[in-house]
Amino acid sequence: MKRRLLEHARFWRAECQRRWWLYLPLAGIWALALSRLFVDPQPQIPLLFNWTPSLPYRVGWLQPAVAPLQRGELIVYRFNGATADFAPGLQGQPLFKQVRGLPGDHISVQGRQVSVNGQPVGLAKPFTASGHALATIRPGVIPPGQLYVQGTSPDAFDSRYQASGLVRAEHVIGRVRPLW
């Protein structure tokens, strides 16, 4: 077993030396993403890296959200939901989602189908991957200073669920302009 691990390590060392031009930029991108997105609350370098399937974009340019947000815009915000039971580490983490509902919009729920202003926006799953029950968001009007946000993946944890809820405008870090 030890010999096999040693052979594997030698192989990867030789591979990285042979194709350094490929692996060096990848290592730099990972280091930048981990140091800026997950640690620094106000990133000095405005590049945003999305490693989750919640949106189809992987890299974006982070800009301050000075003007009012519009439906369809991509944003990064600090999570402040009630997930203590199944995801305690999520509190305060930056999340990358799309604005689907603005203040004054009406949220309705039919079964597990969530709609904003009568337009279906997504189906809420009944359970997390770990088996915790998920309640859908309560129907009603989005109050001033809050947003309904959602990822494009059916597995995204977003405003469809009570545990995530609506996003307060003061938790928005900025707008995202997708690069690729």
Steps between C-alpha positions, in 0.01 A plus 500: 500500500777742598695415184193565288446843660865586443471402131187708468671803657799462263266478203320825597827679569629405154165593344500844666859564392422395144180711473575783742347751258163328552508429873651830621207721385250248640673502838504881492127518427422260785721693742344832398147362532555350842683799641270770362151353482486290814716704737493869406157663558592795276712349218782723377511312169151511348514157333235256619530123469194275516581132558139386550242396239250761630578728203652419158777760539834416661682836492355847531596860567372629833374861497343708777119505495449877502191528280181305588517133406291373210330166440736255331823654633763280662607595851727387781361531852587390852274213603294571812239223503384257769705188415639411844352148478655379175758756379646703789814592301294681236425799726682810371635328188485688168249346259463561126135511380261670256240757606157358414273718716507865609320692778126510427501174299255230608629153594255210472547131574286224346605165648881531468491725189616854585390794282584870497226724358325190362811381309635162618862542611578159644396183673602472866646166605348336808835391654869591498752248367566405865129435566397814691149625420475824302196724533410726208504876536178653630277667240467878515636828375875565505551783751712810429873442536482128421555283190398156380814329361543166331761284329436332165566150635203309643728407793593861589426613855326833453190707576266212411556373853406650838844408639663726241226759462511839338827693479528834674641775276773585754641146464565549126876527438468596134389425144673238290578537130564148368829450314461127429 
